Amino acid sequence: MIERYECADVAHIWSNSGKFGFFLQVETALLRALEAAGGFGVPAGAADLVQAKARIDAARIAQLELRTQHDVVAFCESLAEQLPPAVARYVHFGATSSDIIDTALALQLRATLQIVQAELQAVLRQLWQLAAQSEDVLCIGRSHGMYAEPMLLAQKWLSFYAELQRRAADLQRYAKHELTAQLSGAVGNYTVLPPHVEALLAAELGLKVEPVSTQIIPRDRLAKLVGINALYAGALERLVTEIRLLQRSEVGEVAEGFGAGQRGSSTMPHKRNPVASENLTGISRVLRSHVEIALQNIVLWHERDISHSAAERLYLPDNLGLVVYSLRRLQQLLADLHIDRDAMRARVAAAPGMHSSYYLHQLLQRTTASREELYARIQALSFAALPGAADLGAQLELEFKVQLPRVGYAEMLAHYQTQYQAVKARVQPPAAEQQL
């Protein structure tokens, strides 16, 4: 990850020292599982001794790796150097490298996903609050980029909230069902250790057992996570694209925060650009690009090769790091967002033809004219309507000689608020709100 987008807590998890720390957890759990199973000659208290004495020395491991050309072997040698021979001989007993690497990877993912979930829940709380604060604001709803009908601004925020809430649920299910441990040995055939020792290891680490491994944990599990993160990226880009569209000069309904001393252009002092939204748009594209790599990594030769390894070392820390970075930047964007209620209200008031759907259905109930006839006439009047023109409802009353319910701002607001409350009731509040 380049420094510009690095999050220190995530970077530590995926650093060499962080990775070796998770290796140590797995090797310690292996000793504890061997002790619990019995019959392998492991001295009593071996796992406790490792837990008390062993330290990660990344420099020493790097030195050993120059000779071994194998990071797991170098790690195990570094660990054995710190232990009495009677314990050191049982370091890595019965395991193959991928047992340690892939089980440690599950621990890295779990630690990172805890950070992701915390940041995602913070965004959900913000969106829920924005929706609550916008229940009295009408804005113009648009389809195809064109005026459609009035709507509550709260409905926009609730839509983004519901989509991101689905991603939070996806990640929760993933952490519960897809993080697995393995201790099946070379080619996954349990040559040295039986499956019940693997189960003891997994329980010690709080992981599920990988039901059928080869020599690695199948990579469809990682592809699923990257796919969830790609769906998150889609939700993120949809949200920030809305902000970008509403901040355009000719719209001006929202604006990103703009700090004292901030500059929008090196040559145009008047510029105030949606740079955070644009940045997050770019990050969304990078996150989605990782899907292809993750899918290609599913296919390996026979029981295992390492064609996936280099790709994962590159893309996986970046993928998860960018998810966390984007969530934190999104929080700042939403916290500083300016909403111009007056501009929204004025735009709703200045669009007399926007209630055409409402009037079409009122006239269907009050006249004998066909739907096609009514549609064509309302369309013509709507196309002709300009800001300041006579109310569309009044024109229709004159033409069809019926009395129609008046649709002013207050009536529209009350109507859409009623409908919105029914929609809002379908959506589960964020965790913090549920506890109140």
N, C-alpha and C positions, 0 to 999 in steps of 0.2 A: 504494500500500500504506500503510495506517495504521501509525504508528510502532510500535505495540504488537507487530506481527507482522513487522516489517521485519528482514531479514538484510542487513547492510551490503554484503557481497560481491556478493549478487544485485542489490541496489538500485543499486550502481554500474554494473553491466552495463547496466541498463535506464534509467539516468538519461540526461539529455540529453548530458552530457559523455561518458558511456560510449557512447551511440549514435553520436555524431559521431566518436569514436575508431574505431569499426568502419567508418563511412563513409570515413574516411581510409585505412583498410586497403584497402578496395575500390578507391578512386580511385587509390591507389598501384599496386595490382595491375593496374589497367587500363592505366596508363602503361607498366608493365613488359611487359604483353602486347603493346601497340602497338609497343614497341621490338623485342621478339622477333619479331613478325610482319614488321616492316619495311614500307616503302612508304607510310607515313602522314606522314612528315616530322617525327616526334617526335625532338627532340635526344637524342643519346646521353647516358645518365646522368640523364635527367629523373626517373625513378622514385627513383634514389638521392638526388637533390637534394631531392625532396619528403620522403623518409623522414628525411633529416638536418635539414631546416629547418622543416618544417610543424609547427605546434602547434595544439591545439584551444583556441580562445578562445570559450567558450560565451556570454559576455556580448556579444562582438562579433557572433556569429551571431544572437543574439536581437535585437540592434539592427538588423541588416540585414533580419531577417525582418519587422520592423514595416513596412518598405517593400515587400518582395517578397511577403509573405504566402505564402511557400513555403520550408519549412525546407531542402530540398535546394539550392535556388538560393542561399539565404543562406549555407549551408555552402560551396558552391563559390566564391562571391564572397570569402568570408573566406579560403579556401585560396589563391585566385589573388592576393590582396593580398600574400601572403607570398613570392611567387615572381617570378623575372624574367619579363618578358613572353613570351620565346621558349618558356618552359615553361608559363606560366599559360594560354596560348591552347589548350593541349591537355588542360587539366583538364576532365573529363567528356566527352571527345571520343567521339562516336558513341553515347553512352549516353542513356537516358531515366531519369527519377527512380526508377522502380520497379526498374530494374536495380541501382541502388545500394542502395535501401531494402531490397529483398527479399534481395539477396545479403548485405548487412550483417546482416539478420535471421537468416540461417542461421548467421552467425558468433556472434551473440548467443546463439542457441539452443545452439550447440556449447559455448560457454564456460559457460553455465548448466548444461547437462546433465553436464558434467564435475564440477561441484559436487554435483549431485543424485546421481550415481553414487557419489561418494566417501562421501556421507552414508548412502546406501542400503546400501553394503557394510559400513559400520560397524554398522548395525542388524542386518544378516544375521549378522555375527560375534557380536553379543550374543545373538541368538536361538539360534544354534548352541551357544553356551556355556551358555545357560540349559537347553537340551535335554540337554546332556552332564551338567550338574549335577543333573538331575531324573530320571535313569534308574533311581534307586532309590526313587522316590516314587510310591506308588499314590494315585490320587484317584478321585472318583466321576465317571464320564462321564454326561452328561445328554442326553436327547432330549426335545423339546417342553418343556424346562425342568424335566423330571422325572428322577428317578434312573433310570439305564439299567443300566450295568455298570461295574465297576472298569476303570481304564485307567492307563497310565503318564502322569504329568504331562509327561514328555518328549515324548509324542505330540502334546500340544497345541502346544508350542513348535515342534516340527518341522513341523506343519501350517502355522503362520504363516510359518515360514521358507521353506517350499517355495513358498507363494503369492507372497511378496515376491521370491523368487529369479526367479520367472517375470516379474515386472514389471521386474526389473533386466535380464533377457534381452531383453524388449521394447524397453527404452530403448536398449540396446546396438545392436540391429538398426535401430532408428529412426535413431540417430546415423550409422550406417554407410550406410544406403540412402536416407534422406529429406532430408538436408541438401544442398541444391542451390544452384548459382549460375546467374545468367542475365545475358546481355548481348545481348539480342535486339532492343533498341530499341523504338520506338513500335509498338504492337499486335503485337509479337513477330515482325516480318517481316524483320529484318536489313537495313534500308534502307541503313545506313552501314557497319556492320562485319559481316564474314562469320562464320559459325559457328566457324571455326578460331581466331579471336581470342577468342571466348567460351570455347573449350576451354583456351586458354592462361591466361586469367583464372582459371578454375575450378581448374586445376592449381596455379597460384601460391598460391591460398588453401586448397588441400587439400580442395576440395569436388567433388562430382559436378556434371555439367552437367544442368540441367533439360531433359529431352528435348524437350518441346513446351510452351513458355510462350505466353501471350497477350501481355499487357504486364506481367503479374505471374506469379509462381510460384503455381501452383494451390493454393487454400486447403484442399483435402482433406488436404494434408500436415500442416498445422497441426491440423486436426481429428483426425487420427490421434494426434498427440502428446497433445492434450487428452483424447482417449479413453483412452490409456494411463494418464495421470495420474488419470483418473476410476476406472479399475480399481485403481490404487494406493490411491486414497481408500477404495474398498470394502474392500480388504485391511486398511488402517489401522483403519477403523471396526470391522471384525470383531474385530481384536485387542484394541482398547481396550474394546469392549463386553464381551468376556470378562472383562477385568480389572474393569470396573464391576460385572458380575454377581457375580463371586467376592468382591468387597469388601463386598457388602451385609451389613448387621448380622446377618441371620439365616444368613449363610454364613460370612463371615470367614476365607476360605482364603488370600486375598492382600490386600495393602494397599499403596497408593502410599506413597512416602516422605513424611515430615512433618517439616519443619525446625523448629529451635528458634525460638520466637517466631511460628511460623505460626499462623493462626487459621482455623478451619473455618466459623465463623459469627459474626456480630456480636452475637448474643444467647444462643447455646447453646454453652457452653465444651466440651461433650463431643464436638462434631462433628469428624470426621476424614473428609473427603470426597474422592472420586476426581476431583479438579478437573482434573488434566492429561488424564485419559482423556475427561472431558466436553468439555474444550476441543478436543481432537483430533477428537472426534465432530462438533462444529460445523464445524471446518475441513474435514472430509471432505465435509460437505454443500455447502459453498461450492465446493469443487473439482469436484464432480459437476455443479453448476449451470452451470459454464462450457461443458459439452458442447453445450448448445443454441445458445449464441452461436457457437461454432466451426463447428457444422454450418450455421447460417444464413449464415455468412460465405462459404461455398463458392459461393453463387449471386451472381454479379455481372453487370452489364449488358454484353453483347457482349464485347469484349476486356478491358475494365477499367472499373470506377468506383472510388470511394473509400468506399463504404458500409461496407466492412470495417474501414477505417482507425481510426476513433474507437473502435470496439469492441475492436480489438486493442491499442490504446494503453492501454485500461483493464484488460481482463481478462488479457492475456497475462503482463505482469509480475506481477500478483497471483497468477495460477495457479502460475507457477514459483516465485515467492517463498514461497507457502504450502506448496508441496511441500518446499522446503528447510527452512522453519521447522518444519513438522510432523515431519520426520525428526530434526531436532536435539532437539526436545522429547521425541520418543519415545525417543531414546537416553537422555536424563536419566531419564525415567520407568522404563525397564527397569533402568537402573543402580541406582536407589534402591528397586526393588520388593522388598517383604517377602513371603516365602512361608511360610505357617504349615504346616509338614509335619505337626506333631502334630494339628492340626485335620483335615487331610486323612485321616490314618491313622485317627483316631477315627471319622470319618464312614463310612469304608469298613467298619470293624469293627462299626459300629452298624446296618448295613443287611443283615440276614440273607437277605433275599429276592432279592438282586441277582444271584445265580448261577443264576437259573432257566434261562437259555438253555443253560448248561453242563450242568445236570442233565437237562434235556429230552433232549439228544442222548446223554448217557450211558445214560439209561433206554431210549431207542430201540434202543440196541445190546444191552441186557441183559434186556429183557422182550419179551413178545409183544403188549403193549398198543399200541393205535393211537396215532398222533401226536395226534389230537384228544382222546383220552381222557387221555393224559399231560399235554397242554397244560392242559386244564381243571383237573386235580387240582393240578398245580404252581401254576397261577394262584391257586387258592383258598388253598393253603398260603402262598403269597407274600403275598397280600393280608392274611392273618391274622398274618403275622410282625411282631413288634414288637422294638425294641431289647431285648436280653437274652433273647429267646425262644430256644427250642431250635434248634440248627443245622438249616437246611432239609434238608441232606443226610441228617442222622440221621432226620428225620421221613420222608423218602422211602424210606430203607432199611427202616424198620419197616413202612411201608405196602406196599411192593412186594417185600419180602423178598429184597433183593439187596444186595450190598456195592458201595458207590460210592467212588471215589477221594476222599480228603479234600481240601477246598479251604480251607486256612487262608491267612493273609496271606502267609506265606513262599512257599507254593506258587503263589499267584496272582502274586506279584512275579516269581518265576522264570519262570513261563509267559509273562507279558507282556513280560518283558525279552527272551526268546528271539524272540518275534514282532517286537518293536520293532527288533531288530538287523537283521532281514531287510528291514524297511521303510526303515530308515535307510540301508542300503546302496544303495537306489535313488536317493538324493538326493546331489547333488554338494555337497561341502563348500564353504564360502566361500573366496575366493581366497587369503587369508592362510593358511588351514589347508592348502590344497593345496601350499603352498610348504614346509611343515614336513617 
